[in-house]
Amino acid sequence: MEYRYLGVSGLKVSALSYGAWVTFGSQIGEDLAYECMRAAYDAGVNFFDNAEAYAGGKAEVIMGKVFARAGWKRSDLVVSTKIFWGGRGPNDRGLSRKHVVEGTAAALERLGLDYVDLIYCHRPDPDTPIEETVRAMSHVIDRGQAFYWGTSEWSADQIMEAYQVARRQRLIPPTMEQPQYNMFHRERVEKEYARLYGEIGLGTTTWSPLASGLLTGKYNRGIPGGTRVSLPDYEWLREQRFESEEARRNLDKVRALQPIAAELGLSLPRLALAWCLRNPNVSSVITGASKPEQVVENMQAVDDVDKLTPAVLERIEGVLGNRPEPAPRFR
């Protein structure tokens, strides 16, 4: 396993990590979660990602039980959670000081931990003043309930605003962002955030590297049963990722990527993961899997990055046809 610094912080995270979204509490229970996390840990993964919203908190409960069962040394782990959707009450959502503080405490109780290493604002909250959120996150860190805080799916301007507020008020600034990043969704990581990597040392822990399974190739002949897009409550994902006109174009691209992967001796998932890993601004790629054998397969992608030579990357770009255009320069 390769370990990378999380932005300009001194914290090292595994280049490939393991997350609980969709699977924990929805597709798999504690025993299978243990097998998957054990496979990831044995491969060198130290970063495990979660959120209060995942399966209504059940994902955190399951992950916490796995930690207790495995008996891993706490200092060997980097654990994250995300705060925004904590329930149905009027103050159970958003990034108010009340919900950030109470939501963090509830998440820690579900995880069975005294602290998380990383805590994210799961989405921006236009109804809460940014200074209130920055102060709440600083408070959580000052209390020892988290070590670092960051954002998820915030715009570059929103991240910079939070950073500047923190600096002006002598509070703790955000140091990482968790955006979606894969072959079909790359504009934000490769273009919008480009100035933040140097200006504030932003680190990224990216999600959905396989585009919700689209880049595995298993959807080339339709939607099989037993997958995340066949689950109740995920109709939005099926419509957005698999039934739209854009989805049909992306499936054609997946088919065109298969011979490239085959020539390199790689599966499509390993090609897609290696493609994400080759980006120097990606601190960790969060993977998800419902079977331990999938975890074992995914973890091999760390060794595949060197196969993506400039010539291979140009062939991939020729298939994708979506390389972000640099911002125009008029001087």
C-alpha positions as CSV (number, residue, x, y, z in Angstrom):
1,M,0.0,0.0,0.0
2,E,1.1,3.6,-0.7
3,Y,0.5,6.2,1.9
4,R,0.0,9.9,1.0
5,Y,-0.1,13.1,3.0
6,L,-3.6,14.5,3.3
7,G,-2.9,17.9,1.7
8,V,-0.5,20.0,3.6
9,S,-1.3,18.2,6.9
10,G,1.2,15.8,8.5
11,L,-1.4,13.0,8.4
12,K,-0.8,10.0,6.1
13,V,-3.7,8.1,4.6
14,S,-3.7,5.0,2.5
15,A,-3.9,5.8,-1.2
16,L,-6.9,3.4,-1.4
17,S,-9.4,3.5,1.4
18,Y,-12.7,1.7,2.2
19,G,-16.0,3.4,2.7
20,A,-19.4,2.3,4.0
21,W,-21.8,4.2,1.6
22,V,-24.7,2.1,0.3
23,T,-23.3,-1.3,1.4
24,F,-23.2,-1.2,5.2
25,G,-26.7,-1.6,6.6
26,S,-28.3,-1.8,3.2
27,Q,-26.5,-4.6,1.3
28,I,-24.3,-6.2,4.0
29,G,-24.5,-6.8,7.7
30,E,-21.8,-7.0,10.4
31,D,-20.2,-10.4,9.4
32,L,-19.7,-9.5,5.8
33,A,-18.6,-6.0,6.7
34,Y,-16.0,-7.5,9.0
35,E,-14.7,-9.7,6.1
36,C,-14.5,-6.7,3.8
37,M,-12.8,-4.4,6.3
38,R,-10.4,-7.2,7.3
39,A,-9.4,-7.7,3.6
40,A,-8.9,-3.9,3.3
41,Y,-6.9,-3.7,6.5
42,D,-4.7,-6.7,5.5
43,A,-4.0,-4.9,2.2
44,G,-2.7,-1.9,4.1
45,V,-5.8,0.3,4.2
46,N,-5.7,2.6,7.3
47,F,-8.5,5.0,6.3
48,F,-12.2,4.0,6.8
49,D,-14.9,6.4,5.7
50,N,-18.5,6.8,7.0
51,A,-21.3,9.3,7.5
52,E,-24.2,9.9,9.9
53,A,-26.5,9.7,6.9
54,Y,-25.4,6.2,5.7
55,A,-28.3,3.8,6.3
56,G,-29.7,6.2,8.9
57,G,-26.7,5.7,11.2
58,K,-26.6,1.9,10.9
59,A,-23.4,2.1,8.8
60,E,-21.6,3.7,11.7
61,V,-23.0,1.1,14.2
62,I,-21.8,-1.7,12.0
63,M,-18.3,-0.2,11.4
64,G,-18.0,0.4,15.1
65,K,-18.8,-3.2,15.9
66,V,-16.1,-4.3,13.3
67,F,-13.5,-2.1,15.0
68,A,-14.3,-3.6,18.4
69,R,-14.3,-7.1,17.0
70,A,-11.1,-6.8,15.1
71,G,-9.2,-5.2,18.0
72,W,-7.0,-3.1,15.8
73,K,-4.8,-0.5,17.4
74,R,-6.7,2.8,17.3
75,S,-3.6,4.9,16.4
76,D,-3.2,2.7,13.3
77,L,-6.6,3.8,11.9
78,V,-7.8,7.0,10.3
79,V,-11.6,7.1,10.7
80,S,-13.9,9.7,9.2
81,T,-17.6,10.6,9.4
82,K,-19.7,13.3,7.8
83,I,-22.3,15.6,9.3
84,F,-25.4,17.1,7.6
85,W,-28.3,14.6,7.5
86,G,-28.8,13.3,11.0
87,G,-32.5,12.8,11.3
88,R,-36.0,14.3,10.6
89,G,-36.2,16.8,13.4
90,P,-35.9,20.5,12.5
91,N,-32.4,20.7,13.9
92,D,-31.2,17.3,12.9
93,R,-30.0,18.5,9.5
94,G,-27.6,21.1,8.2
95,L,-24.5,22.7,9.7
96,S,-25.7,24.7,12.6
97,R,-23.6,24.7,15.7
98,K,-26.3,22.7,17.4
99,H,-26.3,20.0,14.8
100,V,-22.6,19.8,14.3
101,V,-21.9,19.4,18.0
102,E,-24.8,17.0,18.7
103,G,-24.4,15.1,15.5
104,T,-20.7,14.6,16.2
105,A,-21.5,13.2,19.7
106,A,-24.1,10.9,18.3
107,A,-21.8,9.6,15.5
108,L,-19.1,8.9,18.0
109,E,-21.5,6.9,20.2
110,R,-22.6,4.9,17.2
111,L,-19.0,4.2,16.2
112,G,-18.0,3.4,19.7
113,L,-15.0,5.7,19.5
114,D,-13.8,8.6,21.5
115,Y,-12.8,10.6,18.4
116,V,-12.7,10.5,14.6
117,D,-9.6,11.6,12.8
118,L,-11.5,13.4,10.0
119,I,-14.9,15.1,10.1
120,Y,-16.6,16.5,7.0
121,C,-19.4,18.9,6.3
122,H,-21.3,16.5,4.1
123,R,-22.8,19.3,1.9
124,P,-22.8,23.1,2.0
125,D,-25.5,24.7,4.1
126,P,-26.8,28.0,2.6
127,D,-29.1,28.5,5.6
128,T,-26.3,28.7,8.2
129,P,-23.7,31.5,8.3
130,I,-20.3,30.1,7.3
131,E,-18.7,31.6,10.5
132,E,-21.1,29.6,12.6
133,T,-20.1,26.3,10.9
134,V,-16.4,27.1,11.1
135,R,-16.7,27.9,14.8
136,A,-18.6,24.7,15.4
137,M,-16.0,22.6,13.6
138,S,-13.2,24.3,15.5
139,H,-15.1,23.6,18.7
140,V,-15.3,19.9,17.8
141,I,-11.6,19.7,17.2
142,D,-10.8,21.7,20.3
143,R,-12.8,19.2,22.4
144,G,-10.7,16.3,20.9
145,Q,-13.6,14.7,19.1
146,A,-11.8,15.1,15.7
147,F,-8.3,16.0,14.5
148,Y,-9.1,17.6,11.1
149,W,-12.2,18.9,9.4
150,G,-13.1,19.4,5.8
151,T,-15.9,19.6,3.3
152,S,-17.7,17.3,0.8
153,E,-19.0,18.5,-2.5
154,W,-18.4,22.2,-1.7
155,S,-17.5,24.6,-4.5
156,A,-14.0,26.1,-4.6
157,D,-15.4,29.5,-3.6
158,Q,-17.3,28.0,-0.6
159,I,-14.1,26.2,0.6
160,M,-12.1,29.4,0.2
161,E,-14.6,31.4,2.1
162,A,-14.5,29.0,5.0
163,Y,-10.7,29.0,4.9
164,Q,-10.6,32.8,4.9
165,V,-13.1,33.1,7.8
166,A,-11.1,30.7,9.8
167,R,-7.9,32.6,9.2
168,R,-9.5,36.0,10.1
169,Q,-11.1,34.7,13.3
170,R,-8.1,32.6,14.3
171,L,-10.1,29.4,14.0
172,I,-9.2,26.0,12.5
173,P,-9.6,26.0,8.7
174,P,-10.8,23.1,6.5
175,T,-7.9,21.1,5.2
176,M,-9.6,18.5,2.9
177,E,-12.5,18.0,0.5
178,Q,-14.3,14.9,-0.4
179,P,-15.6,15.2,-4.0
180,Q,-16.8,12.7,-6.5
181,Y,-14.1,11.8,-9.0
182,N,-13.9,9.2,-11.7
183,M,-13.4,9.0,-15.5
184,F,-16.8,10.5,-16.1
185,H,-16.9,13.1,-13.3
186,R,-13.6,15.1,-13.3
187,E,-14.2,18.8,-13.8
188,R,-14.3,19.8,-10.2
189,V,-11.1,17.9,-9.1
190,E,-9.0,18.7,-12.2
191,K,-10.2,22.3,-12.9
192,E,-12.3,24.0,-10.3
193,Y,-10.1,23.1,-7.3
194,A,-6.8,23.5,-9.2
195,R,-5.9,26.8,-7.4
196,L,-6.7,25.5,-4.0
197,Y,-4.0,22.8,-4.0
198,G,-1.3,25.4,-4.0
199,E,-3.1,28.3,-2.3
200,I,-4.3,26.5,0.8
201,G,-2.8,23.0,0.5
202,L,-6.2,21.3,0.0
203,G,-6.2,17.5,0.2
204,T,-8.9,15.3,-1.4
205,T,-10.4,12.0,-0.4
206,T,-12.4,11.1,-3.5
207,W,-15.5,8.9,-3.8
208,S,-17.3,6.9,-6.5
209,P,-14.1,6.0,-8.5
210,L,-16.1,3.3,-10.4
211,A,-19.0,5.7,-11.1
212,S,-21.4,3.6,-8.9
213,G,-20.4,0.5,-10.7
214,L,-20.7,1.7,-14.2
215,L,-16.9,1.4,-14.7
216,T,-16.9,-2.3,-13.7
217,G,-18.5,-3.3,-17.0
218,K,-21.2,-5.4,-15.2
219,Y,-23.9,-3.0,-16.4
220,N,-23.1,-3.4,-20.1
221,R,-26.0,-5.7,-20.7
222,G,-28.5,-4.1,-18.3
223,I,-29.0,-3.8,-14.6
224,P,-28.5,-7.1,-12.7
225,G,-30.2,-7.8,-9.4
226,G,-28.4,-7.5,-6.1
227,T,-26.6,-4.3,-7.0
228,R,-26.9,-0.9,-5.4
229,V,-29.0,0.6,-8.2
230,S,-31.5,-2.2,-7.7
231,L,-32.1,-1.3,-4.1
232,P,-35.2,0.6,-2.8
233,D,-34.5,4.3,-2.3
234,Y,-31.8,4.4,-5.0
235,E,-34.1,4.9,-7.9
236,W,-32.5,8.4,-8.3
237,L,-29.1,6.7,-8.8
238,R,-30.5,4.3,-11.4
239,E,-32.2,7.1,-13.3
240,Q,-29.2,9.4,-13.2
241,R,-26.4,7.0,-13.8
242,F,-27.9,4.2,-15.9
243,E,-31.0,5.3,-17.7
244,S,-30.2,8.8,-19.0
245,E,-28.9,9.6,-22.4
246,E,-25.6,10.5,-20.9
247,A,-25.5,7.1,-19.1
248,R,-25.9,5.4,-22.5
249,R,-23.0,7.3,-23.9
250,N,-20.9,6.4,-20.9
251,L,-21.7,2.7,-21.3
252,D,-20.4,2.9,-24.9
253,K,-17.2,4.4,-23.5
254,V,-17.0,1.6,-20.9
255,R,-17.1,-0.9,-23.7
256,A,-14.4,1.0,-25.6
257,L,-12.2,0.9,-22.5
258,Q,-12.4,-2.8,-22.1
259,P,-9.7,-3.7,-24.8
260,I,-7.3,-1.1,-23.3
261,A,-7.7,-2.7,-19.9
262,A,-7.3,-6.2,-21.4
263,E,-4.1,-5.2,-23.2
264,L,-2.6,-4.0,-19.9
265,G,-3.7,-7.3,-18.2
266,L,-6.1,-5.4,-15.9
267,S,-9.8,-5.6,-15.0
268,L,-11.9,-2.5,-15.8
269,P,-12.2,-1.7,-12.0
270,R,-8.4,-1.8,-11.6
271,L,-8.0,0.4,-14.7
272,A,-10.5,3.0,-13.3
273,L,-8.9,3.0,-9.9
274,A,-5.4,3.3,-11.2
275,W,-6.6,6.2,-13.4
276,C,-7.8,8.0,-10.2
277,L,-4.7,7.2,-8.3
278,R,-2.4,8.7,-10.9
279,N,-3.7,12.2,-10.0
280,P,-1.1,13.8,-7.6
281,N,-3.8,15.9,-6.0
282,V,-5.8,12.9,-4.9
283,S,-4.8,12.0,-1.3
284,S,-7.0,8.8,-1.1
285,V,-9.5,7.1,-3.3
286,I,-12.4,5.7,-1.3
287,T,-13.5,2.3,-2.6
288,G,-16.6,0.4,-1.7
289,A,-17.3,-3.3,-2.0
290,S,-19.9,-5.8,-0.7
291,K,-17.6,-8.9,-1.1
292,P,-14.1,-9.4,0.3
293,E,-12.9,-10.7,-3.0
294,Q,-13.9,-7.4,-4.6
295,V,-11.8,-5.6,-2.0
296,V,-8.8,-7.8,-2.7
297,E,-9.1,-7.1,-6.4
298,N,-9.5,-3.4,-5.9
299,M,-6.4,-3.1,-3.7
300,Q,-4.2,-4.3,-6.5
301,A,-4.8,-1.1,-8.4
302,V,-2.0,0.6,-6.3
303,D,0.5,-1.5,-8.3
304,D,-1.1,-0.7,-11.7
305,V,-0.5,3.1,-11.8
306,D,2.9,2.7,-13.6
307,K,1.1,0.9,-16.4
308,L,-0.7,4.1,-17.3
309,T,2.0,5.5,-19.5
310,P,1.5,8.8,-21.3
311,A,0.6,6.8,-24.4
312,V,-2.0,4.8,-22.6
313,L,-3.4,7.8,-20.9
314,E,-3.9,9.5,-24.3
315,R,-5.7,6.4,-25.6
316,I,-8.0,6.7,-22.6
317,E,-8.5,10.4,-23.2
318,G,-9.4,9.5,-26.8
319,V,-12.2,7.3,-25.5
320,L,-13.5,9.6,-22.8
321,G,-13.3,12.9,-24.7
322,N,-14.0,14.9,-21.6
323,R,-10.6,16.4,-20.5
324,P,-11.4,19.7,-18.7
325,E,-10.3,22.7,-20.7
326,P,-7.9,25.0,-18.9
327,A,-9.3,28.4,-17.8
328,P,-8.7,31.0,-20.6
329,R,-5.8,33.3,-20.2
330,F,-6.2,36.8,-21.7
331,R,-2.9,38.4,-20.9
